[in-house]
């Protein structure tokens, strides 16, 4: 067997490194230039570190949530298919979204009159505002934005039935021991459906969705939504800092909603809609990107079709445990 020095281990001799275990036998390491924040909130460990390859990273419970370098890919992909898929979204509810970037993207749509963001962890919101202000980019100052620190489920339950045009679930992954796993279940989605107005749309981030890891939670979330909503589409995007194709699932309240895969792009409709809203120059999202995201490869597409697991409060599914994904920052000696 080769010595570790012969297979690159010596690279860790220089500088400080943050290690994230992706699965048994696989990890990713980031060279850390500066630790901007490291602490424990009421709900999770929270870190912000500045790295060589991706700039500043937000890390909670040892899992990298987003990076300065490519967060726009994730957030544009989460927000714009749902809002562009609605003819005139006026009221939007964000469950989670602590960085503020989801709110930033929502407010780019001029028809939005109110966007309420409810995140349980005020420390994450405050820390991002201080150390990663590029995420929110002034969105909290908008009179259309309403920030509530509290439980997203309770906040949504308090809304009137049939009152919300788009619900965006920008939540942490469903982790064993994490704060969000119940917000990926049939009971939560049934409540979401009741809060949507006619023509309403729900979208949720759905974890890793590459050919080798899509069955962890992406396909079960897709199946769970299909138990509740009449139309559901899974879609994916490459986020380099996530080291995987990343998954989202989008659902509509009405069975006769325009097809969000092919119908929305027909005859240039999506680009026309974006242009009319002043969003023709988004840095990532347009109709071609939309088609790419919704065109699932055969492996993932058939995994969705064969999926039988449904996520309930009584029988939840977890992407992993927080212990398995404990991040390790090696401080200077």
Buried (B, 14 or more C-beta within 10 A) or exposed (E): EEEEEEEEEEEBEEEBBBBBBBEEEEEEBBBBBEBBBEEEBEBBBBBBBBBEEBBBBBBBBBBBBBBBBBBBBBBBBBBBBBBBBBEEBBBBBBBBBBBBBBBBBBBBBEBBEBBBBBBBBBBBBBBBBEBBEBBBBEBBEBEBBBBBBEBBBEBBEEBEEEEBBBBBBBBBBBBBEBBBBBBBBBBBBEBBBBBBBEBBBBBBBBBBBBEEBBBBBBBBBBBBBBEBBEBBBBBBBBBEBBBBBBBBBBBBBBEEBBBBBEEBBEEEBBBEBBEEBEBEEBEBBBBEBBBEBBEBBEEBBEBBEEBEBBBBEEEBBBBBEBEBBBBEBEEEE
